Amino acid sequence: MSGLFDTDAATRRVALRTPAGIFAFGFGAGLVRFAPGTAGTLMAVPFALLLAQLPLPVQGLVLATSFAAGVWLCAAASRALGRQDPGGIVWDEMVGFWLTVTLLPLTWAWWLAAFALFRFFDIVKPWPIRQVERRFAGGFGIMVDDVLAALYAMLVLAALQRLLS
């Protein structure tokens, strides 16, 4: 593999041949060389569309379970690679995007705004996101900053909804 995808053999082995790696690397999306977090967020969209069909309490249960599983998955994949929070681990972006769109209308405009805002907050990491990311290690540290980015995006989206209604 070259060009678009990560060529590191150890990373590919973990990402494509271990159960934790398959999920943690977003079914291969995290192997994209440029902007793997964005690729992982894109991979989250079809799953989010399915999730949006479920009743809200079930969505909450799926999100909580996905977060808890993500703590373990991301930690296991990081350990297997011997690196803390490798950029190719994108399960956290997937769960973060799912959370971001949970309360939104199912329209392309709102979801595009959610995508852009979530990516913005995940990349910029305004206070206290960066501090929280640095404070917590392991799978929890990998997951929690994306939940905070999702919450920031949700707040902006809620304000926009209120402004436009």
VENJO-V496830 format. One record per helix or strand of 2 or more residues. SS is the DSSP state (A for helix, B for strand). FROM is the first residue (numbers start at 1). TO is the last residue. Records with the same first field share a line. If there is no record, write none. Layout:
# VENJO-V496830
SS=FROM-TO  FROM-TO
This chain:
# VENJO-V496830
A=9-17  19-24  26-31  36-51  56-81  91-101  108-124  129-135  138-164
